[in-house]
Amino acid sequence: MISCCLQGAIRQFAESVEIRRPRNGAYDEHGRWIDGPESTLQILASVQPARPDEIVKLVENRRSREAIVLYSLDSLQALSVEKQLQPDLVVWRDSTWEIESIEDWSNSGGYWKAIATRQGQ
Amino acid sequence: MSEIVSVTDFPLSIEDFENALHDWFSTQTGLFTVWANQGVPQPEYPFGLLKILSGPIADSPAWDHIMETDLTRPRGQEIEDTTTVPAQITVSCQALVELPDGRNPVRDARSYILRALGSLSQYTVQSALRLAGIAIVRAEPVLNLNDEVEEISRANLDVVFRVTLLERDFVGYIEKVHAESTQLGVDQDFGVE
Protein backbone atom coordinates (compact mmCIF):
# COMPACT_ATOMS: atom_id res chain seq x y z
CA MET A 1 0.00 0.00 0.00
CA ILE A 2 1.39 3.37 -1.01
CA SER A 3 -0.40 5.15 1.85
CA CYS A 4 1.31 2.87 4.39
CA CYS A 5 4.67 3.73 2.82
CA LEU A 6 3.92 7.44 2.96
CA GLN A 7 2.77 7.26 6.55
CA GLY A 8 5.85 5.25 7.44
CA ALA A 9 8.12 7.73 5.71
CA ILE A 10 6.47 10.63 7.50
CA ARG A 11 6.86 8.86 10.85
CA GLN A 12 10.50 8.09 10.10
CA PHE A 13 11.39 11.72 9.30
CA ALA A 14 8.94 13.41 11.63
CA GLU A 15 9.97 15.70 14.45
CA SER A 16 7.97 17.31 17.21
CA VAL A 17 6.59 20.68 16.14
CA GLU A 18 4.66 23.18 18.23
CA ILE A 19 1.39 24.42 16.77
CA ARG A 20 -0.34 27.59 17.99
CA ARG A 21 -3.97 27.24 16.93
CA PRO A 22 -6.38 30.18 17.10
CA ARG A 23 -10.00 29.28 17.78
CA ASN A 24 -12.89 31.06 16.09
CA GLY A 25 -12.56 34.81 16.16
CA ALA A 26 -15.28 37.29 15.27
CA TYR A 27 -15.83 40.87 14.24
CA ASP A 28 -17.18 43.20 16.90
CA GLU A 29 -20.05 45.63 16.30
CA HIS A 30 -17.59 48.22 14.92
CA GLY A 31 -16.07 45.92 12.29
CA ARG A 32 -12.87 45.14 14.19
CA TRP A 33 -11.64 41.58 14.50
CA ILE A 34 -11.41 40.01 17.95
CA ASP A 35 -9.15 36.96 18.07
CA GLY A 36 -10.44 33.80 19.68
CA PRO A 37 -8.40 32.08 22.38
CA GLU A 38 -5.25 30.33 21.21
CA SER A 39 -4.35 26.76 22.08
CA THR A 40 -0.92 25.17 21.85
CA LEU A 41 -0.35 21.57 20.80
CA GLN A 42 2.52 19.36 19.74
CA ILE A 43 2.33 17.35 16.53
CA LEU A 44 4.73 15.14 14.61
CA ALA A 45 5.59 16.47 11.19
CA SER A 46 8.27 16.02 8.58
CA VAL A 47 9.46 19.54 7.79
CA GLN A 48 11.22 20.28 4.52
CA PRO A 49 12.11 23.38 2.52
CA ALA A 50 9.48 24.26 -0.08
CA ARG A 51 10.33 23.54 -3.71
CA PRO A 52 9.99 26.31 -6.33
CA ASP A 53 6.88 24.70 -7.83
CA GLU A 54 5.30 24.70 -4.36
CA ILE A 55 6.21 28.34 -3.73
CA VAL A 56 4.46 29.28 -7.00
CA LYS A 57 1.20 28.07 -5.45
CA LEU A 58 1.41 30.78 -2.79
CA VAL A 59 -0.35 34.10 -3.26
CA GLU A 60 1.97 36.52 -5.01
CA ASN A 61 2.97 38.70 -2.07
CA ARG A 62 4.07 35.64 -0.04
CA ARG A 63 6.39 34.12 -2.64
CA SER A 64 9.45 36.06 -1.52
CA ARG A 65 9.16 34.71 2.01
CA GLU A 66 11.08 31.71 3.22
CA ALA A 67 8.74 28.72 2.96
CA ILE A 68 8.57 25.21 4.37
CA VAL A 69 6.44 22.16 3.68
CA LEU A 70 5.04 20.05 6.49
CA TYR A 71 3.89 16.46 6.10
CA SER A 72 1.93 15.39 9.15
CA LEU A 73 -0.34 12.60 10.28
CA ASP A 74 -2.24 15.23 12.31
CA SER A 75 -4.65 17.67 10.71
CA LEU A 76 -3.63 21.29 10.30
CA GLN A 77 -5.71 24.45 10.06
CA ALA A 78 -5.60 27.03 7.29
CA LEU A 79 -7.40 30.34 7.12
CA SER A 80 -11.13 29.78 6.62
CA VAL A 81 -13.65 32.41 5.60
CA GLU A 82 -16.59 30.07 6.21
CA LYS A 83 -15.48 29.14 9.72
CA GLN A 84 -13.88 32.54 10.44
CA LEU A 85 -10.66 30.82 11.46
CA GLN A 86 -7.13 32.16 11.46
CA PRO A 87 -4.41 29.78 10.25
CA ASP A 88 -2.20 27.64 12.48
CA LEU A 89 1.15 29.09 13.47
CA VAL A 90 4.03 26.63 13.45
CA VAL A 91 6.96 27.16 15.81
CA TRP A 92 9.95 25.49 14.20
CA ARG A 93 13.66 26.23 14.64
CA ASP A 94 13.04 29.37 16.72
CA SER A 95 10.88 30.93 14.03
CA THR A 96 7.14 31.23 13.59
CA TRP A 97 5.62 30.04 10.33
CA GLU A 98 2.10 30.71 9.13
CA ILE A 99 0.18 27.96 7.36
CA GLU A 100 -0.72 29.23 3.90
CA SER A 101 -2.36 26.22 2.27
CA ILE A 102 -3.29 22.67 3.10
CA GLU A 103 -3.74 19.54 1.03
CA ASP A 104 -5.94 16.99 2.78
CA TRP A 105 -4.66 13.53 1.82
CA SER A 106 -6.24 11.90 4.88
CA ASN A 107 -8.58 9.73 2.78
CA SER A 108 -6.11 8.22 0.39
CA GLY A 109 -2.81 8.74 2.17
CA GLY A 110 -3.61 9.29 5.82
CA TYR A 111 -1.65 12.52 6.00
CA TRP A 112 -1.86 16.30 5.54
CA LYS A 113 0.54 18.42 3.54
CA ALA A 114 0.86 22.11 4.36
CA ILE A 115 2.91 25.01 3.06
CA ALA A 116 3.93 27.64 5.61
CA THR A 117 5.84 30.90 5.30
CA ARG A 118 8.05 32.51 7.89
CA GLN A 119 6.57 35.46 9.77
CA GLY A 120 8.42 38.69 10.36
CA GLN A 121 10.19 38.93 7.03
CA MET B 1 -22.15 68.04 -2.05
CA SER B 2 -20.34 70.44 0.16
CA GLU B 3 -21.03 71.70 3.62
CA ILE B 4 -19.27 73.90 6.10
CA VAL B 5 -20.06 72.82 9.63
CA SER B 6 -18.25 73.64 12.80
CA VAL B 7 -17.45 70.49 14.67
CA THR B 8 -15.17 72.14 17.17
CA ASP B 9 -17.81 71.69 19.87
CA PHE B 10 -17.69 67.92 19.44
CA PRO B 11 -14.06 66.81 19.61
CA LEU B 12 -13.60 63.08 19.25
CA SER B 13 -10.91 60.41 19.12
CA ILE B 14 -9.97 58.48 16.00
CA GLU B 15 -11.66 55.40 17.44
CA ASP B 16 -14.90 57.34 18.01
CA PHE B 17 -14.65 58.61 14.43
CA GLU B 18 -14.23 55.08 13.08
CA ASN B 19 -17.13 53.79 15.15
CA ALA B 20 -19.46 56.55 13.94
CA LEU B 21 -18.40 55.98 10.33
CA HIS B 22 -18.98 52.26 10.67
CA ASP B 23 -22.46 52.88 12.10
CA TRP B 24 -23.33 55.22 9.22
CA PHE B 25 -22.12 52.92 6.42
CA SER B 26 -23.47 49.64 7.78
CA THR B 27 -26.86 51.19 8.58
CA GLN B 28 -27.30 52.92 5.24
CA THR B 29 -26.15 50.03 3.08
CA GLY B 30 -27.42 47.19 5.26
CA LEU B 31 -24.08 45.47 4.69
CA PHE B 32 -22.04 43.66 7.29
CA THR B 33 -19.09 46.04 7.36
CA VAL B 34 -15.51 45.65 8.54
CA TRP B 35 -12.31 47.69 8.57
CA ALA B 36 -9.69 46.79 5.95
CA ASN B 37 -6.17 45.46 6.40
CA GLN B 38 -6.67 43.58 9.63
CA GLY B 39 -5.03 40.43 8.27
CA VAL B 40 -7.97 38.28 9.29
CA PRO B 41 -10.61 36.19 7.49
CA GLN B 42 -12.85 38.32 5.30
CA PRO B 43 -16.60 38.15 5.97
CA GLU B 44 -18.86 36.25 3.63
CA TYR B 45 -20.23 38.16 0.64
CA PRO B 46 -21.80 40.65 0.41
CA PHE B 47 -19.93 42.90 2.79
CA GLY B 48 -18.77 46.47 3.24
CA LEU B 49 -15.15 47.50 3.66
CA LEU B 50 -13.92 50.75 5.20
CA LYS B 51 -10.40 52.11 5.10
CA ILE B 52 -8.90 55.42 6.16
CA LEU B 53 -7.14 56.47 2.96
CA SER B 54 -5.51 59.65 4.16
CA GLY B 55 -5.42 61.75 7.24
CA PRO B 56 -5.98 62.99 9.70
CA ILE B 57 -4.56 66.06 7.98
CA ALA B 58 -4.43 68.77 10.63
CA ASP B 59 -5.70 72.23 9.72
CA SER B 60 -2.76 73.75 11.50
CA PRO B 61 -2.00 76.04 13.23
CA ALA B 62 -5.34 75.78 15.06
CA TRP B 63 -4.07 73.45 17.77
CA ASP B 64 -5.70 73.95 21.15
CA HIS B 65 -4.11 72.94 24.44
CA ILE B 66 -5.94 72.84 27.74
CA MET B 67 -4.14 71.80 30.92
CA GLU B 68 -6.15 70.92 34.00
CA THR B 69 -4.79 69.87 37.36
CA ASP B 70 -6.58 67.47 39.65
CA LEU B 71 -4.53 66.51 42.70
CA THR B 72 -6.93 63.70 43.58
CA ARG B 73 -5.71 61.70 40.59
CA PRO B 74 -2.95 59.12 41.11
CA ARG B 75 0.59 60.41 41.42
CA GLY B 76 2.11 61.05 38.01
CA GLN B 77 -1.30 61.67 36.40
CA GLU B 78 -2.33 64.89 38.18
CA ILE B 79 -2.18 67.03 35.04
CA GLU B 80 -4.51 66.38 32.13
CA ASP B 81 -3.20 67.78 28.86
CA THR B 82 -5.99 67.91 26.28
CA THR B 83 -5.15 68.76 22.70
CA THR B 84 -7.78 69.38 20.05
CA VAL B 85 -7.11 70.03 16.40
CA PRO B 86 -9.41 70.34 13.38
CA ALA B 87 -8.49 67.81 10.73
CA GLN B 88 -9.66 66.18 7.52
CA ILE B 89 -9.90 62.44 7.03
CA THR B 90 -10.60 60.64 3.75
CA VAL B 91 -12.30 57.28 4.02
CA SER B 92 -12.65 54.69 1.28
CA CYS B 93 -16.04 53.00 1.50
CA GLN B 94 -16.41 49.85 -0.55
CA ALA B 95 -19.05 47.21 -1.17
CA LEU B 96 -18.20 43.71 -2.38
CA VAL B 97 -20.84 41.42 -3.84
CA GLU B 98 -20.52 37.91 -5.20
CA LEU B 99 -22.29 36.53 -8.27
CA PRO B 100 -25.09 36.24 -9.24
CA ASP B 101 -26.12 39.39 -7.31
CA GLY B 102 -23.00 41.08 -8.61
CA ARG B 103 -24.54 41.12 -12.09
CA ASN B 104 -27.90 42.42 -10.91
CA PRO B 105 -27.99 46.23 -11.30
CA VAL B 106 -30.17 46.67 -8.22
CA ARG B 107 -28.14 44.33 -6.01
CA ASP B 108 -24.59 44.80 -7.22
CA ALA B 109 -21.86 46.63 -5.32
CA ARG B 110 -22.55 49.94 -7.04
CA SER B 111 -26.18 49.88 -5.84
CA TYR B 112 -25.02 49.61 -2.21
CA ILE B 113 -22.52 52.43 -2.65
CA LEU B 114 -25.14 54.64 -4.28
CA ARG B 115 -27.29 54.18 -1.15
CA ALA B 116 -24.40 55.34 1.01
CA LEU B 117 -23.76 58.30 -1.29
CA GLY B 118 -27.42 59.30 -1.32
CA SER B 119 -27.62 59.15 2.46
CA LEU B 120 -24.94 61.83 2.76
CA SER B 121 -27.48 64.32 1.38
CA GLN B 122 -30.10 63.40 3.97
CA TYR B 123 -30.64 65.82 6.80
CA THR B 124 -31.05 63.01 9.36
CA VAL B 125 -27.73 61.46 8.42
CA GLN B 126 -25.94 64.82 8.40
CA SER B 127 -27.41 65.64 11.82
CA ALA B 128 -26.42 62.28 13.30
CA LEU B 129 -22.88 62.62 11.99
CA ARG B 130 -22.65 66.23 13.17
CA LEU B 131 -23.74 65.23 16.66
CA ALA B 132 -20.97 62.64 16.59
CA GLY B 133 -18.54 65.46 15.69
CA ILE B 134 -18.24 64.68 11.97
CA ALA B 135 -18.90 67.03 9.06
CA ILE B 136 -19.09 65.92 5.43
CA VAL B 137 -16.71 67.93 3.25
CA ARG B 138 -17.27 66.16 -0.07
CA ALA B 139 -17.82 62.82 -1.72
CA GLU B 140 -15.69 61.77 -4.68
CA PRO B 141 -17.24 60.01 -7.71
CA VAL B 142 -18.44 56.43 -7.27
CA LEU B 143 -15.97 54.04 -8.88
CA ASN B 144 -17.13 50.79 -10.40
CA LEU B 145 -14.32 48.30 -9.73
CA ASN B 146 -15.96 45.09 -10.89
CA ASP B 147 -13.41 42.33 -11.09
CA GLU B 148 -14.28 40.02 -13.98
CA VAL B 149 -11.41 37.67 -13.19
CA GLU B 150 -12.49 36.93 -9.64
CA GLU B 151 -16.15 37.53 -10.54
CA ILE B 152 -16.62 39.97 -7.69
CA SER B 153 -18.70 43.12 -7.98
CA ARG B 154 -16.91 45.94 -6.17
CA ALA B 155 -17.58 49.66 -5.97
CA ASN B 156 -15.82 52.43 -4.11
CA LEU B 157 -16.74 55.84 -2.72
CA ASP B 158 -14.13 58.10 -1.15
CA VAL B 159 -15.60 60.60 1.30
CA VAL B 160 -13.74 63.49 2.91
CA PHE B 161 -14.81 64.29 6.46
CA ARG B 162 -13.87 67.08 8.83
CA VAL B 163 -13.49 66.43 12.55
CA THR B 164 -11.93 67.97 15.60
CA LEU B 165 -9.61 65.35 16.96
CA LEU B 166 -9.03 64.96 20.63
CA GLU B 167 -5.89 63.66 22.34
CA ARG B 168 -5.58 63.31 26.10
CA ASP B 169 -2.36 62.89 27.97
CA PHE B 170 -2.08 62.45 31.71
CA VAL B 171 1.19 63.62 33.18
CA GLY B 172 2.56 64.44 36.61
CA TYR B 173 4.86 66.97 38.19
CA ILE B 174 8.64 66.72 38.15
CA GLU B 175 9.31 64.35 41.00
CA LYS B 176 13.07 64.47 41.22
CA VAL B 177 15.94 66.63 40.01
CA HIS B 178 19.50 65.40 40.04
CA ALA B 179 22.20 68.07 40.51
CA GLU B 180 25.82 67.28 39.87
CA SER B 181 28.75 69.72 40.03
CA THR B 182 32.39 68.97 40.73
CA GLN B 183 33.11 72.66 41.39
CA LEU B 184 30.38 72.97 44.01
CA GLY B 185 30.84 69.45 45.20
CA VAL B 186 27.20 68.58 44.67
CA ASP B 187 25.90 65.20 43.57
CA GLN B 188 22.42 64.94 44.96
CA ASP B 189 18.76 64.22 44.19
CA PHE B 190 16.15 66.82 45.12
CA GLY B 191 12.45 66.10 45.13
CA VAL B 192 9.56 64.18 46.56
CA GLU B 193 10.37 60.87 48.17
Interface residues (C-beta under 8 A of the other chain):
Chain A: G25 Y27 H30 G31 R32 W33 L79 S80 V81 E82 Q84 L85 Q86
Chain B: E18 N19 H22 D23 S26 F32 T33 V34 W35 Q38 V40 P41 Q42 P43 E44 L50
